[in-house]
Amino acid sequence: MERFFGRVEGEKAYISPDKAHHLVRVLRAKKGDKIEIADTGELYLCEIKSLDPLDITVLESLYKPKPLPFTVVLAFALLKGGHDELVLQKGTELGVNEFAPYISSRTIIRLDQKDKEKRQSRFEKIVLSSCEQCKRIDVPKVDEILSFDKMTDMKFDHAFFAYEGLSHESFNLAAEAAKVKEGERVLLIVGPEGGFDEKEVNLATKKGLTPVSLGQRILRAETASIYMASVFSFLGESKE
């Protein structure tokens, strides 16, 4: 059954014009077809009563999936080659609540303010599409693109940054993650292709961020993001 993000008002549901076009023209929906509409964390079973104009009637409220018991914010340095999209897609599937893209000293991509706004808008579309694909009903927030130092000023109860300079026995992520309690806000930070420079590591530790090892192997930046999100997804699911 197809699922769309939209707006529910009383017994009627509404979707955006581009989603309506996709439903009618691409998916070839027919009168009487059932679809699901997600609106602000609630899920509804609906029926198409008319195609022209599009009329969607709410039949019943469905289950409300439980989110992770804590808030996960994934901060990642902008990546080249479209790997940003992979981080957003997989992070969304794994339950990340908020994405915080940033630019560090070793980030290859450099953007002016207009380019940052365009990229943020594209990121938001990718996240929304990923939510529909993985049947998620809450949409993660995508923050504006910041510098590394401003990103590390975000509020958190726990903050971990992947640092390849540690031995794999030190500050193991899984062990640190087990300390997170229900309702807390966790910031996960992954660096760019070239890793963090020494000044960034010193700045992060001064601000109370914990360096963690992701194991014996050096991971690509996008793999590290997925790895960190996976640890907290598993931890959160196991607590339910």
C-alpha positions in Angstrom: 0.0 0.0 0.0 1.4 3.4 -0.9 2.1 5.9 1.8 2.3 9.7 1.5 3.0 12.6 3.9 0.1 15.0 3.9 -2.4 16.8 6.0 -5.5 15.4 7.7 -8.4 17.6 8.6 -11.4 15.8 10.0 -12.6 13.1 7.5 -10.5 14.5 4.6 -6.8 14.1 3.7 -4.7 16.3 1.4 -1.4 15.8 -0.3 0.9 18.2 -2.2 0.3 18.8 -6.0 3.5 16.9 -6.9 2.5 14.0 -4.7 -1.0 14.1 -6.2 0.5 14.0 -9.7 2.6 11.0 -8.8 -0.3 9.2 -7.3 -2.7 9.8 -10.2 -0.4 9.9 -13.3 2.6 7.7 -12.3 1.0 5.1 -10.0 -2.2 5.1 -12.0 -4.4 5.1 -8.9 -8.0 4.3 -9.3 -11.2 5.4 -7.5 -11.6 3.1 -4.4 -7.9 2.5 -3.9 -6.6 2.6 -0.4 -3.6 4.6 0.6 -1.9 5.6 3.9 -1.4 9.3 4.9 1.1 10.3 7.6 0.6 13.6 9.3 2.6 14.9 12.3 3.5 11.4 13.6 0.0 9.9 13.1 -0.9 7.4 10.4 -4.3 7.1 8.7 -5.9 4.6 6.3 -7.6 6.5 3.5 -9.6 5.8 0.4 -9.6 7.7 -2.9 -13.2 8.8 -3.6 -12.5 10.8 -6.7 -9.5 11.4 -9.1 -10.6 14.7 -10.7 -10.6 16.5 -8.5 -8.6 14.4 -6.1 -10.8 13.5 -3.1 -9.2 11.4 -0.3 -11.4 10.3 2.6 -10.0 9.1 6.0 -11.3 5.7 7.0 -9.5 5.1 10.3 -6.5 6.0 12.4 -3.8 3.3 12.3 -1.1 2.5 14.8 1.4 5.0 15.9 5.0 3.5 15.8 7.2 4.2 18.8 10.2 6.3 18.0 13.6 5.6 19.6 13.5 6.4 23.3 16.2 9.1 22.9 16.9 11.8 20.3 19.7 11.0 17.8 21.3 13.9 16.0 23.7 12.9 13.2 26.2 15.6 12.3 28.2 14.8 9.1 30.7 16.8 7.1 29.5 17.4 3.5 30.8 14.7 1.2 31.6 14.6 -2.5 30.2 12.2 -5.1 26.6 12.1 -3.8 27.6 10.2 -0.6 25.6 12.8 1.4 22.5 11.3 0.0 23.5 7.8 1.3 24.0 9.2 4.8 20.6 10.8 4.8 18.8 7.8 3.4 20.3 5.2 5.7 20.2 7.6 8.7 16.5 8.1 8.1 15.9 4.3 7.9 17.8 3.8 11.1 15.7 6.3 13.1 17.9 9.4 13.2 15.8 12.3 14.4 17.9 15.2 13.1 20.7 15.8 10.6 23.3 18.5 11.1 25.4 18.9 8.0 28.5 21.0 8.5 31.8 22.1 6.8 35.1 21.4 8.5 38.7 22.5 7.7 39.2 19.3 5.5 35.8 19.3 3.8 36.4 19.3 0.1 33.2 21.0 -0.9 32.9 24.8 -0.3 29.6 26.6 -0.7 28.3 30.2 -0.5 25.1 30.9 1.4 22.9 30.5 -1.7 24.4 27.1 -2.4 24.0 26.0 1.2 20.3 26.8 1.1 19.9 24.9 -2.1 21.7 21.9 -0.7 19.6 22.0 2.5 16.4 22.0 0.5 17.6 19.0 -1.5 18.6 17.2 1.7 15.0 17.8 3.0 13.5 16.2 -0.1 15.8 13.2 0.2 14.8 12.7 3.8 11.1 13.0 3.0 11.4 10.5 0.2 13.3 8.1 2.4 10.6 8.3 5.0 8.0 7.3 2.5 10.2 4.5 1.2 10.9 3.0 4.7 7.3 3.6 6.0 8.4 6.1 8.6 5.8 8.5 9.7 7.9 11.2 11.4 10.2 13.3 9.3 13.7 14.0 10.6 14.8 17.7 10.8 17.6 18.9 8.5 19.5 21.8 10.0 21.2 24.5 8.1 24.7 23.9 7.1 27.1 25.3 9.7 30.8 25.5 10.3 32.4 22.8 12.5 32.8 25.1 15.6 29.2 26.3 15.4 27.9 22.8 15.0 29.7 21.7 18.1 27.7 24.3 20.1 24.5 22.3 19.7 22.8 21.3 22.9 23.2 17.7 23.9 23.3 15.3 26.9 25.9 13.1 25.2 28.1 13.8 22.2 30.5 11.4 20.5 32.8 12.1 17.6 34.4 9.3 15.6 38.2 9.7 15.8 40.6 7.4 14.1 43.5 8.5 16.3 42.3 6.3 19.2 43.2 2.7 19.7 40.2 0.5 19.0 40.1 -0.5 22.7 39.6 3.1 23.8 36.2 4.8 24.2 34.4 2.1 22.4 31.1 3.5 21.0 28.9 0.6 22.0 30.1 0.8 25.6 29.5 4.6 25.7 26.1 4.3 24.0 24.9 2.0 26.8 25.1 4.9 29.2 22.5 6.9 27.3 19.1 7.2 29.1 15.6 7.5 27.9 14.7 11.0 26.8 18.3 12.2 26.4 19.7 14.0 23.3 22.6 12.4 21.7 24.9 14.1 19.1 26.9 11.8 16.8 29.7 13.5 14.7 31.4 12.1 11.7 34.2 13.9 10.0 35.0 14.4 6.3 37.0 12.2 3.9 40.3 13.4 5.4 39.2 13.2 9.1 39.4 15.9 11.7 42.5 18.1 12.1 44.2 18.5 15.5 42.6 21.9 16.2 39.1 20.4 15.7 39.9 17.5 18.0 41.1 19.8 20.7 38.1 22.1 20.3 35.6 19.2 20.5 37.1 17.7 23.6 37.2 21.2 25.3 33.5 21.4 24.6 32.8 18.1 26.3 32.5 15.9 23.2 33.7 12.3 23.7 36.1 10.8 21.0 35.1 7.2 20.2 36.7 4.4 18.2 34.6 2.6 15.6 36.8 -0.5 15.6 40.0 -1.8 14.2 39.4 -0.7 10.6 39.3 2.8 9.2 35.8 3.4 7.8 34.8 5.7 4.9 33.0 8.8 6.2 29.6 7.6 4.9 30.1 4.1 6.4 31.0 5.7 9.8 27.8 7.6 9.8 25.7 4.5 9.1 27.7 2.6 11.7 27.1 5.1 14.5 23.4 5.4 13.6 23.1 1.6 13.6 24.5 1.3 17.1 21.9 3.7 18.5 19.1 2.2 16.4 19.9 -1.2 17.8 20.2 0.1 21.4 17.0 2.1 21.1 15.0 -0.8 19.6 16.3 -3.2 22.3 15.1 -0.9 25.1 11.5 -1.0 23.9 
